Amino acid sequence: MNRLPSVFVSHGAPTFAIEPGLAGPQLTALGRALPRPRAVLVVSPHWMTPGPRVGLAARPQTIHDFGGFDPALYEITYPVDGHPELARRALALLGDAGWSPQPDAQRGLDHGAWVVLRHLYPAADVPAFQVSLPSRLDGDTAWAFGAALAPLADEGVLVVGSGSLTHNLAEFRTGAGSDEAYAAEFAAWVRDAVVQGASARLRQALAQAPHARRAHPTAEHFWPLLVAAGAAVSVLPATVIDGGITHGVLSMDAFVFGSGE
């Protein structure tokens, strides 16, 4: 099997499941273009634990971990198989790297996982499992967490970090962020660091990028980008999927790290 790249996807609001916008069709095209994985491993900020946990469910349930949205969203299921064998391989790699992970036989797929997978693999025909995001990370440790998973690229596992390139929930909820200039400026800074392969800049983005505090009042939706970059055998070449900005404040960009050769 060809070596797989790793992918960061901005999952935006839960409505992304039924409002694909610019990003959805491009993610579907990406899923078709990539070598077919044996499984997809997703890291999402909607499953955060003190230490990493790895989902081992053979048939992970679809978790509707949100409220106040279109009732149609709560009817959606993503009927995918898990992959306990490869999940245990991820568990072993994290253990070897000193992360002291724990198995979780019951955990399903949160919306940060299934909404993205619904676009990448609409037929739900590629097995999927989640690894939780450790709750206490910084730029360097988020990158190292991804690096611990990097050997999976040679074993048929597509590592996906699902987060949000910008994530100011207060502005999203109140509509206060109708001027999207700041979100676009932050996203452009990060995009430039990605295409340049500037790993040190990426790890320091929340300290150095313009409007970083406004784009990410809390950091958990940014860390999956660094997990995905760290999981790549090489961050270059990097491909940008321009998803535009939704709701005035949510950049929907995605990035593919590494050539997959």
N, C-alpha and C positions, 0 to 999 in steps of 0.2 A: 504494500500500500504506500502511496505517496505520503510524504510528511505533510501534515495539515498545518495551516497557519492558526493564529488565534484571532478572536473577533471581540471588539467592544461594540455594544449596541445601546443607544439611548432609547429607553422604553417609554419615556414620557408619561402621560397620564394613562390610566387603565383604558380609556376610550380608544387608545391606539389599536386595541384589538378589533374594533369595528370601524375605525376611521384611519385607514392606512396612510393617507397623505402622500408625501413624496417618498418617505422612507420605506413603507411597506412593500411596494412592488420591487424596489431595489434589493431588499433583503430576500425576497423570494427568488429573484434572479441570482443572487449570490449563492443561495442554497443549491440551486441547479448547477452553478458553475464549479463549485468546490468538489473535490473528490468526496465520494459518499463516505461519511464517517461510520464507524461502528457504533458510536454513541456521541451525544453532546453532553458536556459537563457545563452547568450554568452556575455562576456565582452572582448572587443578587443581594442588594441591601435590604430586601424584605425578608431575608432569613439571616439574622445576625445573632451570634451566640458568643459567650466569653472565649471559648476555644472552638476550633472548627469541628463541625459535624458533617458527616457524609451520608446522603440519603441512599439507602439500600433497597427501597421498595421495588418489588417486581412490577407493580402497576401503580405508579404514583397518582394520587388523586389531584384534581384541579382545585386549587385553593383560591377562593374569592376573598382576598384579604383587603377589602376596600369597602367604603360605604358612600351612599348618596349619589350614585351614578345611574345611568340608564338601566332599567330593569333587565334589558336584553343581555347585558354583560354577565349577569348572574346565571344565565341559562347556558352559557358557553362552557363546554368541556373540551379538554385536549387529551384524547384517549390514547396516550402513548405508553409504551412499555418502558420500564426502567432497565438498567443493566447492572445487576448486583456484582457480577464478576469484575467489570471495569471500575465500578465504584469502590470495590475492595482494593483494587490496584491504586486508586487515588488515595485511599486511606493509608496504604503502606508508604506511598511516596511522601505524604505529609508527615507521617511518623518518622521516616528516615531523616527528614529535614528538621526535626525537633519541634513540630507543632502540636504533638500530643492530641491527635484527632480522636473523635468518638463516632461509632456507627449510629445511624438512626434508621430503624427498619420501618417506621411509620410515616415519616415526613413525605408530603406530596410536593407539588410544584406551585410556588407562589406566582403572583401575576407578573413579577419581574422576569420569570422564566417562561411561563406558558404564553404570554402575550407575544414575546419575541419569537418563540418557537412556532407559533401559529403563522407567522410570516415567513420564517426561514424554511420550515418544512410543513406546509399546510396539510399534507396528508397524514401527519403524525406517524410516519413510518420509519423514523430514525429514533432509536431508544435514547432516553434522556434521564439524567439525574442531577441533583444539586449538591453543591458543597456550600456550607454556610460561610458567611463573611465574618471573620473575627471582629469583635466589637471595638477593639482598641488597636487601631492601626495608625501609621503615618505613611508618608510617601514611600519611604524606603522599605518598610515592612510589608506594605501592600504589594510592592514590586517583588519582594522576596517570596511572598506567599504564592504569587503566580509562577515564579521561577521553580518552586518546588513541584509544580504540576507540569512543567515543560516536557518531561520525557513522554507524556501521554500523546504528544503530537506524532510520535513515531509508532504509536500503538493504535491509531485509528480514532482517537478522541479529539473532537473539536471543543476547545475550551472557549467559552463565551462569558465575558464579563458584561452583565446587564446592569446599567445604571442610568445616568442622565448627564449629558455634557454640561447642562445648566439645570439648577434645581432649587428655585426659590418658591417654596410652597405657599408662603404667605401672599406673595404677589399673584401666584396662580389662582388662589382661592378668592382673592378680593378683586382681581382684575387691575391691580395697581401697576402692573408691569406692562401696560399697553405700549410703552415705548421700548422696543426691543433692541435699541442700539447697544446698550451695555452687554446684553446677552450675546449679540453678534460679535462684539469686540473681544469678549472673553473667548468665545468659540474659535474665532480666527487665530488668536494667540496659541491656543492649544493645537489647532489644526496645523499651524506652521511648525510647532515643535514635533508633532507626529511625523510629518513628511520629511523633516530634517533628520529624524532619528535621534533627536536631542533628549536622551533618556534622563539626564540630570535635570534639565529644564522641566520635563514632565513631572518628575518626582517633587519638584519645588513649585509646581504650578499654583497651588493654593496660597503660596506666599509671594509669588512674583507676578502672576498674570494680572492684567487690569480687571478691576471689578470682581476679583475672586471672592471676596467676602459676600458680596451681593449675589453672585452667581451660585455660591454654595455656602449659605449660612451655617450648615452642618456638612460634614465631609463625606458621609457614607455613600452618597450616590456618585461621587467622583472616584472612589477607590476601585470600583470594578474596571475602570479604564486602565489603571496601573496593574491590576491583577492580570488583565488580558495582555498588556504589553510585556509584563514579566514572564508570562507563560510562553511567549514566542521564542523560538530558537534564535531568531534575529528579528529586531523590530523593523528592519528594512528588507525589501521594499515595503512601504506602507501605502495602503489604498484608502482614500477618503470616500465615504458615501455621504453626500450632502442631503440631509433630510430636512433642511430648512428649520424654521422656528415656529412652533405652535403655541397657542394661547398667550402669545406675546413674550413669553419668558423661557420656554422649554426648547433648547436646541436639540434637534433629533439626529445629529450626525452620528455616523458609525465609522469604525476604523477596522481594517484588516491588517494584521501585523505578520510579516514574514511571507515568503514566496510560496510556501507549501511544496517546494521541490523535493 
